[in-house]
């Protein structure tokens, strides 16, 4: 950029217009400095946003569902529509009418929490999806894993759920050991891993893409005095950033739906195993 040399060094030199490299790369992804503390518990930005998402979900459900009006408000219609969507299309639609309502509270909480947490990614002044912290998708995936494994053993017993999984009688004898091994790893090991990684990877990728485009736009426009007309590239980056913003909003909603849908699918397959 003209005569300006941009360096990455371990020591900051603000007057020399140096961009400092952190001593630990994790500093770019972790928020360990507490915003405030209550007792011995530190509220970092991540922790604060988790509690904020919980509060938003509880508040939205309370306000949206507390009154059954003949002519509901737009907000109440929106909340009722989302609740109806999770109830009819996911809980009943996937698990079934007989058992779906039993798991509706979990699926509803899961969907709304992930929806709010994911949308934080494109929320001005926040721009940070809490599901881009692997601990959160991993924890939710483990809760889903515990539920569908427990349900499988409780509903079908050890023999029908586990033995028939690792030794499927519907498969030719010579292939049973191979199919059984694949099913064992897929159901009891890979399901929670893929469930968590899918959400985590999508949130991180979109977050980094938005940051790269918007920060690049700021840097180019801010350097107009040094690079002249080339600074117009920053406008292009901003246009791309806005397009990606809309796309990432769709992705945030879609990932909340996919995580909840797959959780319902796993519960349903434990209630009615294929083998």
URMOWO-V400409 format. One record per backbone hydrogen bond with DSSP energy under -1.0 kcal/mol. CO is the residue of the C=O (numbers start at 1). NH is the residue of the N-H. E is the energy in kcal/mol with one decimal. If there is no record, write none. Layout:
BEGIN
co | nh | e
CO | NH | E
CO | NH | E
END
This chain:
BEGIN
co | nh | e
1 | 4 | -1.8
7 | 19 | -1.2
9 | 21 | -2.6
13 | 18 | -1.5
14 | 17 | -1.7
24 | 27 | -2.1
25 | 28 | -1.8
26 | 29 | -1.5
26 | 30 | -1.7
36 | 43 | -3.1
38 | 41 | -2.0
41 | 38 | -2.5
43 | 35 | -3.3
43 | 36 | -1.0
44 | 48 | -2.7
45 | 49 | -2.3
46 | 50 | -2.0
47 | 51 | -2.2
48 | 52 | -2.3
49 | 53 | -2.6
50 | 54 | -2.1
51 | 55 | -2.5
52 | 56 | -2.6
53 | 57 | -2.4
54 | 58 | -2.5
55 | 59 | -2.8
56 | 60 | -2.8
57 | 61 | -2.5
58 | 62 | -2.3
59 | 63 | -2.7
60 | 64 | -2.5
61 | 65 | -1.7
62 | 66 | -1.5
73 | 77 | -2.4
74 | 78 | -2.3
75 | 79 | -2.5
76 | 80 | -2.7
77 | 81 | -2.3
78 | 82 | -2.1
79 | 83 | -2.6
80 | 84 | -2.6
81 | 85 | -2.2
82 | 86 | -2.3
83 | 87 | -2.6
84 | 88 | -3.0
85 | 89 | -2.1
86 | 91 | -3.1
87 | 92 | -2.9
90 | 94 | -1.8
90 | 95 | -1.0
91 | 95 | -1.2
96 | 100 | -2.7
100 | 103 | -1.1
103 | 107 | -2.4
104 | 108 | -3.1
105 | 109 | -2.2
106 | 110 | -2.6
107 | 111 | -2.5
108 | 112 | -2.3
109 | 113 | -2.3
110 | 114 | -2.2
111 | 115 | -2.5
112 | 116 | -2.4
113 | 117 | -2.6
114 | 118 | -2.7
115 | 119 | -2.1
116 | 120 | -1.2
117 | 130 | -1.0
118 | 121 | -1.8
119 | 122 | -1.4
120 | 123 | -1.1
120 | 128 | -1.2
123 | 126 | -2.0
123 | 127 | -2.4
129 | 132 | -2.0
130 | 133 | -1.3
133 | 136 | -1.8
134 | 138 | -2.4
135 | 139 | -2.2
136 | 140 | -2.4
137 | 141 | -2.5
138 | 142 | -2.2
139 | 143 | -2.1
140 | 144 | -2.2
141 | 145 | -2.4
142 | 146 | -2.7
143 | 147 | -2.2
144 | 148 | -2.7
145 | 149 | -2.3
146 | 150 | -2.4
147 | 151 | -2.8
148 | 152 | -1.9
149 | 153 | -2.2
150 | 154 | -2.7
151 | 155 | -2.7
152 | 156 | -2.0
153 | 157 | -1.7
157 | 161 | -1.9
158 | 162 | -2.4
158 | 163 | -1.4
159 | 164 | -2.1
162 | 166 | -2.2
163 | 167 | -1.6
168 | 171 | -1.2
172 | 175 | -1.7
175 | 179 | -2.8
176 | 180 | -2.9
177 | 181 | -1.9
178 | 182 | -2.4
179 | 183 | -2.7
180 | 184 | -2.5
181 | 185 | -2.3
182 | 186 | -2.7
183 | 187 | -2.8
184 | 188 | -2.1
185 | 189 | -1.5
185 | 190 | -2.8
186 | 191 | -1.3
190 | 194 | -3.2
191 | 195 | -2.1
192 | 196 | -1.9
193 | 197 | -2.9
194 | 198 | -2.2
195 | 199 | -1.2
196 | 200 | -2.6
197 | 201 | -3.1
198 | 202 | -1.7
199 | 203 | -2.0
200 | 204 | -2.5
201 | 205 | -2.5
202 | 206 | -1.9
203 | 207 | -2.1
204 | 208 | -2.6
205 | 209 | -2.1
206 | 210 | -2.4
207 | 211 | -2.2
208 | 212 | -2.7
209 | 213 | -2.3
210 | 214 | -2.6
211 | 215 | -2.6
212 | 216 | -2.0
213 | 217 | -2.0
214 | 218 | -2.0
215 | 219 | -2.4
216 | 220 | -2.4
217 | 221 | -2.4
218 | 222 | -2.5
219 | 223 | -1.0
221 | 224 | -1.2
223 | 226 | -1.4
223 | 227 | -2.5
224 | 228 | -1.6
227 | 230 | -1.5
228 | 231 | -2.1
229 | 232 | -2.1
230 | 233 | -2.0
231 | 234 | -2.1
232 | 236 | -1.2
233 | 237 | -2.2
234 | 238 | -2.1
235 | 239 | -2.3
236 | 240 | -2.5
237 | 241 | -2.6
238 | 242 | -2.4
239 | 243 | -2.1
240 | 244 | -2.8
241 | 245 | -2.2
242 | 246 | -1.8
243 | 247 | -2.0
244 | 248 | -3.3
245 | 249 | -1.7
246 | 250 | -1.7
247 | 251 | -2.3
248 | 252 | -2.6
249 | 253 | -1.8
250 | 254 | -2.7
251 | 255 | -2.9
252 | 256 | -1.3
253 | 257 | -1.9
254 | 258 | -2.8
255 | 259 | -2.3
256 | 260 | -1.9
257 | 261 | -3.0
258 | 262 | -2.8
259 | 263 | -1.8
260 | 264 | -2.0
261 | 265 | -2.4
262 | 266 | -2.7
263 | 267 | -1.9
264 | 268 | -2.6
265 | 269 | -2.4
266 | 270 | -1.2
267 | 271 | -1.9
268 | 272 | -2.2
END
